[in-house]
Amino acid sequence: MLDRLMDDLSSQDEISWACLVGNDGTPIRMRPGVLSTPEAAAALAEQTIAKAEEHLNGGELQRMSLVGENGIIVLVRINDSHVLISCGREKRGHGTVRAITTEIAKRMSSIIASGINRTKDQ
């Protein structure tokens, strides 16, 4: 199921790549199949979220968007142990990358909570 959701996310025109990251910073699933530096994506999630949470007075960051000249990176916390990262460009309108990534993360949350797909394949 997680593989199918990752495929759904990466098949969207707006999405360049996506990575599901575990709480130890290990990339669990990536799309497309070869990402030049999945460790960099994992480090981005861990460091960026930690830095942002410093300013939330003990609150937990649920979603964050980093916007650059050439695209947007969206980080969505699925649970205490997983973060979904996607990178892409807005093609159909402002907020599309964020909305697509958030929707897939919600669907992944219930799958991960139920314990389905415990294998770590990429």
N, C-alpha and C positions, 0 to 999 in steps of 0.2 A: 504494500500500500504506500509506504513512504517513497519508494522508487517511482510509483505512478504519479504521486503528488509533485515530486521533484521534476518529473518529465512535463507535467502540466504547467508548472511555473516556468521552466526554461523554454517551453514551446511558444510562450507569448512573444509577440514581436518586440515588446519593450525590453525584455530581459536578455542581457548578454551572458550572464552566468549566475549561478546560485550555489550556495554551500550551506549545509546543515552542520553546525559545530557543537561538539559536546562540551560539558563543563570544564574539562581538562584542556580545552583548546584544540582538541583533535578533530579534524574534518571527518565527518561520518559519511556524508553523501555529497557529491558534487555534480553539477551539470553545467556546461557540457562535460563529457567524460574526462578530459584532461584540462586541468586548470594550472597555469604556469606556477603559481605559488599558493596552494591551498593553506599552507601554514601562515602565510601573510594575511590571508582572509581571517583565519582563526585569531591571530594576534590582534588584528584590527577590531574584531568583535570584543575580545576580552579587554583590551586597553581602552578602547573608546567608551564602552559601556561603563567601565570602572571609573573613568575620569568624569563622565557625565553624572554618575550617581553620587559623586562627591558633593554635588551642588543640590541634591534632592533631599537633604536632611534625613537620610536614612531610608528614603523611598527607593523603590525598585523601578528601573527604567523598563518600559514595556516595548517601546518602538522608538527608533531614531532614524532620521534621514540625514545624509551628508550630501549636499548638493555641490557639484563642481561645474566647470565650464563644459565638460564633455559627458556629463551624465550624473546619475544619482546612485548612491549606495544606501540600501535600506536594511536595518538590523531590527529583527522582531524577536523578542524573547518568547519562546514557546512554553518553557517551564524553568525551574531552577537549574536544569542541566543542559538545556538546548537553546541555541539561538539560530535563527534562519537569516542568512545574508543573501541579498540579491543586488545585482548591479545592472543598470540599464539606462535607457533614454526614454523620455516621455514622447510618445508618438501620437497617442489618441487624446491627450489632454493632461493638464496638471494633476498630479496625484495618482496617476494610473499605476506606476511602478509600486508605490506605497500600498495602494488598495489591493493589487494582485498578490503581493507578498504577504500582506496581513491576512488575506482570505486563506491562502495556502497554509500559513502558520496555524491558524485556528483549526483547520482540518487535521493537520499533523498532531496537534496537541492531544486530541482524543485518541488517536492511534497510538501515540507514544505512551499515554496514560494507561491504555489497555494492555500494553506489553507486547503488542504485535510488532514484528520486524526487529527482533533483538539482535540480529546479525549485523556486523559492521562491514558492509560491502560498499564499494564505491563504484 
